[in-house]
């Protein structure tokens, strides 16, 4: 009897089709079996010697490598030096520069500040101190300093804390507080960098009267903000003259009351012009910096 098992592949079940290379094989039931997938071979890693050869700079790079660190130095060594002769020559500031603050006045001289303290609340550095008080028009009272019900009796800004962010300007409802172009605030005394209301008030311009004095006859607070008041009236001027004489009699001082004493003359302590101060620093808007800001005695 002949042996029929010679040359037979016992790895496959009986009755299965022979497995073809490169394709799926089939079992006795006819269902194909998946072929084995060979994962791709990873590229060989470079040897340390090969890595060193790739990182080595070329001939030109090796030539200039010792002096590469002086590139910025050599690039600026022969440029023209721009020197600002400060403080002899002052560089003009931008139109909306955040400089020293100023408390503005109405056209007749009354103060715009109503003592609401919103600027102090908005200050992130807690640099502003405001104490409001009521205007008193009665006989023997303190007088009227603003068209509103109240005014800023105490106003201080600590420039040791101020960061010149301008948030106090945005919070002011009456446009009483603005910022000028003045920036020379350095001092050798800490106490001198706390500015009071007298230092921050805008100078008396032509047509203004220094407060206190009554409002323009027939005008209300809203009329001031609507631009209906353009200057001090004759009644306000006469009131200021009479009360100045009374104060001189009470204090024992004598002398004629001139127009400059009430701020209506061409000289006096009005300060510089609205467009340029005594130091040549141009101011913006309808306000200007007092002459005391330019280094004179405060």
ZIGIWO-V638435 format. One line per field, one symbol per residue. phi: phi as a letter, one per 40 degrees, with the letter a starting at -180 (. if undefined). psi: psi as a letter, one per 30 degrees, with the letter a starting at -180 (. if undefined). burial: b if it has 9 or more other ideal C-beta (glycine too) atoms within 8 Angstrom, else e. A space follows every 10 residues. Layout:
# ZIGIWO-V638435
phi->???
psi->???
burial->???
This chain:
# ZIGIWO-V638435
phi->.cccccgccc cbccgccccc cgbccbcccg ccbccccccc cccccccdcc cccccccccc ccccccbccc cccccbcbcc ccbcccccbc cccccbccbc caccbcdchc cccbgcgccc cccccfbbbb bcaccbcccg ccgbbacccb accbabbccc bdbfcgcccc cccbfcbbbc ccbcbcabbc cccbcccccc ccccccgbbc ccacccdgbb ccccccgcbb accccccccc cccccccccc cgcbiccccc cbgbccbgbc gcccbacccg ccbbgcbacc cccchccc
psi->kkjgfkgkjg fklkflkkkk kflklkafff kkkklkkjkk kkkkkkleee eeeefklaee efegefgefg eeeeffeglk kjkkikgejk kkllehkjbk lkjlllfgfl kfkghfgeee efjfghfkkk jllkkjglkg afakflfael ljekjkkjgf fkghfgeeee fkfgheklka gkfigklgke efgjkleeff kkljlkflkk lklllkkgkl efeefggfkf lkleeeeeee eefeeeeeee fglllkjlef fggfafbahf allffkafgg jkllagllkl fffgflk.
burial->eeeeeeeeee ebeeebeeee eeeebbbeee eeeeeeeeee eeeeeeeeee beeeeeeeee eeeeeeeeee eeeeeeeeee eeeeeeeeee eeeeeebebb bbbbbbbbbb bbbbbeebbb ebbeeebbbb bbbebeeeee eebbbbbbeb bbeebbbbbe ebeeeebbbe bbebebbbbb bbeeeeeeee eebbbebebb bbbbbebbbb bebebbeebe eebbeeeebe ebbeebbebb bebbbeebee eeeeeebeeb ebbbeeeeeb bbeeebbeee bebeeebbbb bebbeeee
